Amino acid sequence: MREVIASNKTVSAAGRSTNCHHNPQVSCGDCRLSGICLPISLHVEEVEKLDDIIQRGKPLQKGEYLYRAGEEFQSVYAVRSGCVKTVSITNDGQEQVTGFYLPGEILGMDGLANDNHTNSATALETSAVCEIPFSRLEELSLKVPSLQRHFFQLMSKEITADQDLIIQLSKNSAEERIAALLLSISTRNYHRQLSATSFRLPMSRSDMGNYLGLTIETVSRVLGRFQKNDLLKVDKKEITILDMDALKQVANAV
């Protein structure tokens, strides 16, 4: 169980509301996702300092941009509810999906290198997002070392995720790629204290195929094969994993 340590008390993430937080008034201390996107060692006064710099606007609607490629990098963003995808434009002008971000996950760090975003980010469904101005975050990180370490870890995870995607696209079969994506979503749901075996895919078959380097027909065919072989139950975007071990074997995860 993830906990935020506050003075001599502990505030359990499981004890908080499990509702989606579209409400912009929800603070970091009350957010059910704080155990994911914040260091678990932050003291309550440090959480309050971070809360002071976070901006919470109105929810993004499906298809609305959070930021566009080429825009000046000013902030990083934490998804509070919904799902956001990032895309880049290849040299031949094609759109390439580069990531899917679920509640509790941080995006926008692609702009750190050159002070301009290299990707565009759009909402896949109605999504609430916390904006964290990076200049203020740098100032606060100097005062709260655990926060600085946490963001270094997040950047490391971004690099690792990019490397994993490159490996998937260069070596793995369609079955391995799709199984790996489903297991990734399963694991991320588990860390949010949601079901690891029954969940709704926030992305379309087209987005899945684009991200994994597959056609939409191949994605649909593989999901159908998984269902026929009793690995999954598939009902449009609703997924139920029936045989986790078998799915891991397909993804070469065991």
N, C-alpha and C positions, 0 to 999 in steps of 0.2 A: 504494500500500500504506500502510495506517495504521500508525503507530508511536507508542509511548510512549517519550519520551526519558528515560533514567535515567543520571544522572551523565555519564560519557563513553561510555556504551554505549547502543545502541538495542535495544529488545525488540520484535520484529516480531509483529504480531497474527496473521500467517499461520502462525507457528511454534508457536502454542499448540494445545492440544487442541481438536478440533472437536466434541466430545461436548456434549450438552445438560447444563447445570450445574444439576441438581436438588440436588446436594450442597451443603449450607449452609456447608461448610468452605472452599469456593473463595473466594479473596481477589480483590480488584480487580486486583492485579498479575498473577494467573494467569488471569483471565477473558478468554475469547476476544472478548468484546464491549466490552472497555475502550476500544478505539479509536473506538467509536461514542458511548458514553454519557459518556466522560471527555474533557476537553481533551487534545489530543495533545501539548501542551507540558508537562504535569505531570512534575516530577521524581519519582524513585522515593520520596524521603522524603515528598513531598506526597501521593503515592498511598497511602502507609502511614498518613498522618494521616486521610485520607478513609476508609480501610478500617476505622479504629478506631471510627468513628461509625455505620457501616452495620450494620443488623440483618438477619439472614438466617434466617427462620423455615422451618417445614416447607412443602412445596409446596401451593399451592391446588388443590383438586380442581375438576373441571368444575362450573360453577354456583355455586361458593362465592364469597362477597363478599370483596373486598379492603377496601372501605369503602362506606358508604351515604350517600346525600344527606342533609344535615342534621347529619352527624357533625362534631365539632370537627376543624378542620384542624391536624394535627400533623406530618405527614411527606409527602414526595414518594416515588415508588416507581420503580424501574427493573426492567423485565421482563428476566429472565435466560433463561427458556425458556418455551415455550408462547405463549399469546395472551390478552390481557385486553380486554374491551370496556367502554366507559363508556356509560351511559344517563341520560337525564333524563326527568322527567314533565312533559308539556305542561299548559297551563291546563285542557284538557278531560279530564285524567286519563290520557292515552295515553302509552305508553312510546316515547321517541325515542332510537335509538342515535346517540351523538354521536362515537364514535371507536373505532378498533381499534388496539391497541398490541402491537407485535411485539418480539422480543428486542433489547435495546439501547436501547429507547425509554423515555422518562420520562413518567409520568402523575401526577395528583393535584394539579396546580397550579391547578385550578379553585377550590380552597379559599383561595387567597392573598388574594383581594379582601375577603372578609367573615369570614375565619377559620372558615368552615364549608364543607364540600363541597357543591357544587351538583349534582353528578352522583353516581351509584353506579357502582362498578366490580366486574365479575364475571369469573371465569375462563371462557374458552370451551373450554378443555381443561386438563389438568394443567399447571400453570404455576409456575415458581419466580420469586420476586420479592425484590429487595433493598429494604428500607425505610430511608430516609434522614431522620432527624429534622430538621425544618427549622430549629429553633433552633440545633442544633449546626452545621448547614450554614452558617447565617448567620455564626456565630463563625469557622468555618474560612475562609469566603469573604473575610473581612477580612484574613486572613493570606496567602491565595493568590488574588491578583487574577484570574488566568486562570480560576479556578473560578467566580468571580462573573460574569465576562463570558460564560462558557459557559452558565450558567443564564439569563442575560438573553437569550441567543440561543435557548435552548429555549423560553422564554416567547414570544418573537417568532414562532417557528415554530408554536406553538399558536394564536396569533392569526391567522396567515396561513392555517392549515389550516381554522379556523372560517370565515374569509372565503371561502375556496375552496369549502367545502361550501355556503354560502349561495348563491354564484353558480351552482353546479351544480344545486341544487334549483330555482332560479328561472328558469333559462334553458335548460339543456341537455336534449336528448332522452334517452330511456332508453338508447339505444345509446351516446351520448356519456358518460353517467354511469357505465355499467358498464365501458366501455373505460378511463375515467380511473381507476376504482378498481383494475382489474387492472394498469394501468401503475404505479400507486402502489405496489402490493405488489411488483411486479417490481423497481422501483427500490430499494425498501427491502431486498429480498433481495440485490440486487447490493452494497449497502453493507455487508452482513453477510458478504460473500464467498461467497454461495450463488448458485445458478442464477437468472438473471433470466428464463429462458424456461420452466422446468419447476418447478412448486411446488404445494403443497397449500393450498387455501383453509382457513383456520382457522375461518371463520364459516359459518353456514348460509345458504341462499338467503333464508330469512325475515329474518335479520339484515342481509343485503346490501340487500334491498328496503326494510327499515325505515330504514336509514342513508341510502339514496339517494332515498327518497320514492317507491318503486315497489312494486307488488304482487309476491308471490312468483311468480305466473304470468308476469308480464312479465320478471322476471329469468331464469327458466328458458327462456322463449321467445327472448330476446335471445341468451343463451349458445348455444342451439341454432342460431340464425341465424348466429352467428359461426363455429360449427363447420361448418355447411353451406357457408359461404363461404371455408373453409380459412384463417380467421384463427387459430383455436384448435383444439386437440383437448381435449375435455372428457370426463372419466371420473369422475362423481360430484364429489368435491371436488378431484380431481387436474386441474391445468390445464397445458397445454403451448401456449405461444405459437408459432404457426407462421409468422406474418407480422407482425413487430414494426412495420414501417413502415406497413402498412395499419391496424393497431390504433391507432397514433398519429394517423393521418389521421382515423379515426373519432372519436377523443377531441379533435380539434382541437389536438393537441399539437405539430404541426409547421406 
